[in-house]
Amino acid sequence: MDILSRLGRLFAVPTTHVRKHRCVDCGATSTPDEGCPDCGGELEEAVETVPCSYWGEYH
């Protein structure tokens, strides 16, 4: 690895993955037990990458 890629990893914002259930038709999110609250359509599982708000005790 070169020095620029190492520095990029060091200063990158940590991320986490969040699972949501999103409607195929309108894009609204809901719990998997219910249907879509807006249009009553089917839900599919979607995984989103979101930045962490807390970096931990060593950052």
N, CA, C and O atoms as a GROMACS GRO file, in nm:
protein
  236
    1MET      N    1   0.084  -0.118   0.000
    1MET     CA    2   0.000   0.000   0.000
    1MET      C    3   0.088   0.125   0.000
    1MET      O    4   0.192   0.129   0.066
    2ASP      N    5   0.047   0.221  -0.073
    2ASP     CA    6   0.122   0.346  -0.071
    2ASP      C    7   0.074   0.436   0.042
    2ASP      O    8  -0.028   0.408   0.106
    3ILE      N    9   0.146   0.541   0.067
    3ILE     CA   10   0.119   0.627   0.182
    3ILE      C   11  -0.016   0.699   0.170
    3ILE      O   12  -0.081   0.722   0.272
    4LEU      N   13  -0.058   0.733   0.050
    4LEU     CA   14  -0.186   0.804   0.033
    4LEU      C   15  -0.305   0.715   0.067
    4LEU      O   16  -0.402   0.762   0.128
    5SER      N   17  -0.299   0.589   0.030
    5SER     CA   18  -0.411   0.500   0.064
    5SER      C   19  -0.414   0.472   0.214
    5SER      O   20  -0.522   0.457   0.271
    6ARG      N   21  -0.298   0.464   0.278
    6ARG     CA   22  -0.295   0.446   0.423
    6ARG      C   23  -0.354   0.567   0.495
    6ARG      O   24  -0.431   0.552   0.589
    7LEU      N   25  -0.317   0.686   0.450
    7LEU     CA   26  -0.373   0.807   0.511
    7LEU      C   27  -0.523   0.818   0.486
    7LEU      O   28  -0.597   0.862   0.574
    8GLY      N   29  -0.568   0.777   0.370
    8GLY     CA   30  -0.710   0.779   0.340
    8GLY      C   31  -0.790   0.689   0.432
    8GLY      O   32  -0.898   0.725   0.476
    9ARG      N   33  -0.736   0.570   0.461
    9ARG     CA   34  -0.805   0.480   0.554
    9ARG      C   35  -0.802   0.532   0.696
    9ARG      O   36  -0.897   0.511   0.771
   10LEU      N   37  -0.694   0.600   0.734
   10LEU     CA   38  -0.682   0.652   0.869
   10LEU      C   39  -0.783   0.762   0.897
   10LEU      O   40  -0.839   0.770   1.007
   11PHE      N   41  -0.807   0.848   0.798
   11PHE     CA   42  -0.896   0.962   0.818
   11PHE      C   43  -1.037   0.940   0.763
   11PHE      O   44  -1.117   1.034   0.761
   12ALA      N   45  -1.068   0.820   0.720
   12ALA     CA   46  -1.201   0.792   0.668
   12ALA      C   47  -1.302   0.785   0.782
   12ALA      O   48  -1.271   0.737   0.891
   13VAL      N   49  -1.421   0.833   0.757
   13VAL     CA   50  -1.528   0.827   0.856
   13VAL      C   51  -1.576   0.682   0.867
   13VAL      O   52  -1.605   0.620   0.764
   14PRO      N   53  -1.584   0.627   0.988
   14PRO     CA   54  -1.631   0.490   1.002
   14PRO      C   55  -1.779   0.478   0.964
   14PRO      O   56  -1.859   0.569   0.989
   15THR      N   57  -1.814   0.366   0.905
   15THR     CA   58  -1.951   0.344   0.861
   15THR      C   59  -2.004   0.214   0.921
   15THR      O   60  -1.928   0.129   0.967
   16THR      N   61  -2.134   0.201   0.918
   16THR     CA   62  -2.200   0.078   0.961
   16THR      C   63  -2.312   0.048   0.862
   16THR      O   64  -2.352   0.133   0.783
   17HIS      N   65  -2.361  -0.075   0.866
   17HIS     CA   66  -2.468  -0.117   0.776
   17HIS      C   67  -2.599  -0.126   0.853
   17HIS      O   68  -2.604  -0.180   0.963
   18VAL      N   69  -2.705  -0.071   0.794
   18VAL     CA   70  -2.837  -0.069   0.856
   18VAL      C   71  -2.934  -0.142   0.762
   18VAL      O   72  -2.939  -0.113   0.643
   19ARG      N   73  -3.009  -0.235   0.818
   19ARG     CA   74  -3.109  -0.306   0.738
   19ARG      C   75  -3.244  -0.239   0.753
   19ARG      O   76  -3.288  -0.209   0.864
   20LYS      N   77  -3.307  -0.215   0.641
   20LYS     CA   78  -3.441  -0.156   0.639
   20LYS      C   79  -3.526  -0.238   0.543
   20LYS      O   80  -3.475  -0.307   0.455
   21HIS      N   81  -3.656  -0.228   0.561
   21HIS     CA   82  -3.749  -0.291   0.468
   21HIS      C   83  -3.817  -0.178   0.392
   21HIS      O   84  -3.887  -0.095   0.450
   22ARG      N   85  -3.797  -0.176   0.262
   22ARG     CA   86  -3.844  -0.068   0.177
   22ARG      C   87  -3.946  -0.121   0.077
   22ARG      O   88  -3.934  -0.232   0.025
   23CYS      N   89  -4.048  -0.038   0.052
   23CYS     CA   90  -4.153  -0.074  -0.044
   23CYS      C   91  -4.098  -0.072  -0.186
   23CYS      O   92  -4.023   0.018  -0.223
   24VAL      N   93  -4.135  -0.171  -0.263
   24VAL     CA   94  -4.089  -0.179  -0.402
   24VAL      C   95  -4.155  -0.071  -0.487
   24VAL      O   96  -4.093  -0.018  -0.579
   25ASP      N   97  -4.281  -0.038  -0.456
   25ASP     CA   98  -4.356   0.057  -0.539
   25ASP      C   99  -4.325   0.203  -0.508
   25ASP      O  100  -4.294   0.280  -0.598
   26CYS      N  101  -4.334   0.242  -0.379
   26CYS     CA  102  -4.323   0.385  -0.347
   26CYS      C  103  -4.196   0.423  -0.271
   26CYS      O  104  -4.164   0.541  -0.263
   27GLY      N  105  -4.121   0.326  -0.217
   27GLY     CA  106  -3.995   0.355  -0.148
   27GLY      C  107  -4.008   0.386   0.000
   27GLY      O  108  -3.908   0.422   0.062
   28ALA      N  109  -4.126   0.374   0.060
   28ALA     CA  110  -4.144   0.400   0.203
   28ALA      C  111  -4.083   0.286   0.284
   28ALA      O  112  -4.079   0.172   0.237
   29THR      N  113  -4.034   0.315   0.405
   29THR     CA  114  -3.977   0.212   0.491
   29THR      C  115  -4.078   0.170   0.597
   29THR      O  116  -4.161   0.251   0.640
   30SER      N  117  -4.070   0.043   0.640
   30SER     CA  118  -4.163  -0.010   0.738
   30SER      C  119  -4.100  -0.131   0.805
   30SER      O  120  -3.990  -0.172   0.769
   31THR      N  121  -4.170  -0.187   0.905
   31THR     CA  122  -4.124  -0.310   0.969
   31THR      C  123  -4.161  -0.428   0.880
   31THR      O  124  -4.255  -0.418   0.800
   32PRO      N  125  -4.089  -0.540   0.892
   32PRO     CA  126  -4.117  -0.652   0.802
   32PRO      C  127  -4.251  -0.721   0.828
   32PRO      O  128  -4.302  -0.790   0.740
   33ASP      N  129  -4.309  -0.703   0.946
   33ASP     CA  130  -4.436  -0.769   0.978
   33ASP      C  131  -4.555  -0.703   0.911
   33ASP      O  132  -4.657  -0.767   0.886
   34GLU      N  133  -4.543  -0.574   0.882
   34GLU     CA  134  -4.652  -0.499   0.820
   34GLU      C  135  -4.625  -0.484   0.671
   34GLU      O  136  -4.514  -0.505   0.624
   35GLY      N  137  -4.728  -0.447   0.599
   35GLY     CA  138  -4.710  -0.410   0.460
   35GLY      C  139  -4.667  -0.265   0.452
   35GLY      O  140  -4.636  -0.204   0.554
   36CYS      N  141  -4.665  -0.211   0.334
   36CYS     CA  142  -4.628  -0.071   0.317
   36CYS      C  143  -4.736   0.017   0.379
   36CYS      O  144  -4.855  -0.002   0.350
   37PRO      N  145  -4.698   0.114   0.464
   37PRO     CA  146  -4.799   0.199   0.527
   37PRO      C  147  -4.864   0.297   0.430
   37PRO      O  148  -4.974   0.345   0.456
   38ASP      N  149  -4.798   0.328   0.319
   38ASP     CA  150  -4.851   0.427   0.226
   38ASP      C  151  -4.940   0.365   0.118
   38ASP      O  152  -5.052   0.410   0.096
   39CYS      N  153  -4.888   0.262   0.051
   39CYS     CA  154  -4.964   0.210  -0.064
   39CYS      C  155  -5.004   0.063  -0.050
   39CYS      O  156  -5.079   0.012  -0.133
   40GLY      N  157  -4.956  -0.007   0.055
   40GLY     CA  158  -4.990  -0.148   0.074
   40GLY      C  159  -4.912  -0.242  -0.014
   40GLY      O  160  -4.952  -0.358  -0.030
   41GLY      N  161  -4.803  -0.197  -0.073
   41GLY     CA  162  -4.724  -0.280  -0.164
   41GLY      C  163  -4.631  -0.375  -0.090
   41GLY      O  164  -4.628  -0.380   0.033
   42GLU      N  165  -4.553  -0.452  -0.169
   42GLU     CA  166  -4.458  -0.548  -0.114
   42GLU      C  167  -4.335  -0.478  -0.060
   42GLU      O  168  -4.295  -0.372  -0.108
   43LEU      N  169  -4.275  -0.539   0.043
   43LEU     CA  170  -4.152  -0.486   0.102
   43LEU      C  171  -4.035  -0.575   0.064
   43LEU      O  172  -4.049  -0.697   0.054
   44GLU      N  173  -3.918  -0.513   0.043
   44GLU     CA  174  -3.796  -0.588   0.021
   44GLU      C  175  -3.690  -0.536   0.118
   44GLU      O  176  -3.693  -0.420   0.159
   45GLU      N  177  -3.597  -0.622   0.154
   45GLU     CA  178  -3.493  -0.583   0.249
   45GLU      C  179  -3.385  -0.504   0.176
   45GLU      O  180  -3.337  -0.545   0.070
   46ALA      N  181  -3.348  -0.391   0.234
   46ALA     CA  182  -3.244  -0.307   0.176
   46ALA      C  183  -3.138  -0.282   0.283
   46ALA      O  184  -3.171  -0.257   0.399
   47VAL      N  185  -3.011  -0.288   0.245
   47VAL     CA  186  -2.900  -0.262   0.336
   47VAL      C  187  -2.836  -0.131   0.294
   47VAL      O  188  -2.792  -0.116   0.180
   48GLU      N  189  -2.832  -0.035   0.387
   48GLU     CA  190  -2.773   0.095   0.360
   48GLU      C  191  -2.646   0.112   0.442
   48GLU      O  192  -2.636   0.062   0.554
   49THR      N  193  -2.549   0.182   0.386
   49THR     CA  194  -2.428   0.216   0.458
   49THR      C  195  -2.441   0.358   0.509
   49THR      O  196  -2.459   0.451   0.431
   50VAL      N  197  -2.433   0.374   0.641
   50VAL     CA  198  -2.448   0.506   0.702
   50VAL      C  199  -2.324   0.537   0.787
   50VAL      O  200  -2.263   0.445   0.842
   51PRO      N  201  -2.287   0.664   0.798
   51PRO     CA  202  -2.171   0.699   0.880
   51PRO      C  203  -2.204   0.685   1.028
   51PRO      O  204  -2.316   0.712   1.071
   52CYS      N  205  -2.105   0.644   1.106
   52CYS     CA  206  -2.121   0.632   1.252
   52CYS      C  207  -2.111   0.770   1.314
   52CYS      O  208  -2.035   0.855   1.267
   53SER      N  209  -2.187   0.792   1.419
   53SER     CA  210  -2.180   0.921   1.487
   53SER      C  211  -2.079   0.918   1.601
   53SER      O  212  -2.043   1.024   1.653
   54TYR      N  213  -2.033   0.800   1.640
   54TYR     CA  214  -1.936   0.788   1.749
   54TYR      C  215  -1.822   0.700   1.701
   54TYR      O  216  -1.845   0.589   1.655
   55TRP      N  217  -1.701   0.748   1.711
   55TRP     CA  218  -1.585   0.676   1.657
   55TRP      C  219  -1.522   0.580   1.755
   55TRP      O  220  -1.438   0.500   1.716
   56GLY      N  221  -1.559   0.585   1.880
   56GLY     CA  222  -1.500   0.496   1.979
   56GLY      C  223  -1.398   0.568   2.065
   56GLY      O  224  -1.367   0.685   2.042
   57GLU      N  225  -1.346   0.498   2.164
   57GLU     CA  226  -1.261   0.563   2.263
   57GLU      C  227  -1.121   0.594   2.214
   57GLU      O  228  -1.052   0.675   2.275
   58TYR      N  229  -1.076   0.533   2.106
   58TYR     CA  230  -0.939   0.556   2.058
   58TYR      C  231  -0.930   0.656   1.944
   58TYR      O  232  -0.822   0.676   1.890
   59HIS      N  233  -1.039   0.718   1.907
   59HIS     CA  234  -1.037   0.815   1.796
   59HIS      C  235  -1.063   0.954   1.847
   59HIS      O  236  -1.065   1.049   1.770
   0.00000   0.00000   0.00000
